[in-house]
């Protein structure tokens, strides 16, 4: 029975994902063991409740997730969680509370980092704190309590200089939060039991969701679960499968997503024996398995130290692609990851550093023209041809939006409510988190949740109004009114989907008008020349530096998606297009130039 419920929910998730996203792709699913216990470690956790939906619909096996009890206790979310066999976990941050009084340091103490003592003003440490609890305060400082000495003094495990500076900076003391220590024995036992039964468990080792461009420090829970299960049952072989989630504009409707599964991580018997011994050997075993998990996740994700670096990686990849080649989303992700590796490992290399600087300058040049890279070659049309295409595209956009307008009007309440509520939830999440940047990781989740509730309600209201109108004005029988209303409801839903698709195409058409405008009114020869020269520079940098990622030049050549001959042919086509602005002699359609890889609109 549970299996039927699980796969029914998974089918519903599949439908939801393919309405929200333009495309959801899976890579490496063949690497998932078809039987036996599997621990999926998923990251980065960039899209709150959407992330488990993506895994559930692409793993090919039923997966029980760890779910925050705070979310599990919410009716609708908890309903889906229970349907999927989720395991609730109490997160200390979810039960944190503001402590009484304020924290301070003895101003006369010259070596607070050695004494590790924190004083309180009007505090009630003996009633509110226990050893292993954590006190948190300004600047994301979290200090573990070792001993509660009195109502106004505690001993902490460590006291870094940054925390001392904050505590000494305010004589009146600072407000603090108490994050209780939670005994997770029950949760760990539930996970070990599932693994012992040969089932799959999914975890997000970063802890909570976030909208950063790099992985957060991984928590040791995943390593402990796998080792504990194998230590308890010597015949058990728990395989850890890294699952990398990569989104293109994760918080936006009709964006794209990729989930990539890495090679299963095998836990050695030596690590299991070390775990059984306890003490330092146990800690070392956990650390080594955790390091393997981190490496596994890095191999299936595209990470960058900050947003600007991520934009540079994506810009370099777009420039690297010859104009005649169309990349799949798999190939796009592969190239993103390889560029990230080159920029991260060889960022101090003079050749790589110069290329990065030139790509950044090119991005600024694009911004001044008001276009994106994939539109640059569209400015190569002659003025007469550009004017004709501009008028044609304008008419096309008009008819598309005219068709989409009624559907957009009917569905406007869904879009408006989803936008308003998701933005409100993002602001709340941002206030409660010390790791989020803009709170974008919760936006898609709340857009989907709101739409799943509001859409059926809205269709029901429309259907009731239609039924009442027919009943009182048409002279139809009750049966005829019911059947007509049913047809109306189906047509409304189908028309809504068609209108969404039409508006999607219309937006793409509108975006294509800017380069046509520039072809008529601006001199873009220099822009295209800069692009061609920069593409050649990036190709040379990759050809020179890329082999250093591999054991041999031959291995590098085998791994290349874009080979030297592909680049040369693309370069030749670019030169011909620049020389002949009035006609594309190579038969490349304008749409091919607009959609060269999976990330372009």
Beta strands, then each sheet from edge to edge (+ up, - down):
strand 1: 21-27
strand 2: 38-43
strand 3: 63-68
strand 4: 87-89
strand 5: 97-98
strand 6: 102-104
strand 7: 117-121
strand 8: 134-137
strand 9: 141-150
strand 10: 153-156
strand 11: 177-179
strand 12: 200-203
strand 13: 239-248
strand 14: 255-261
strand 15: 265-266
sheet 1: 1+ 14+ 13- 2- 12- 3- 4-
sheet 2: 1+ 14+ 13- 15+
sheet 3: 5+ 11- 8+ 9- 10+ 7- 6+
end
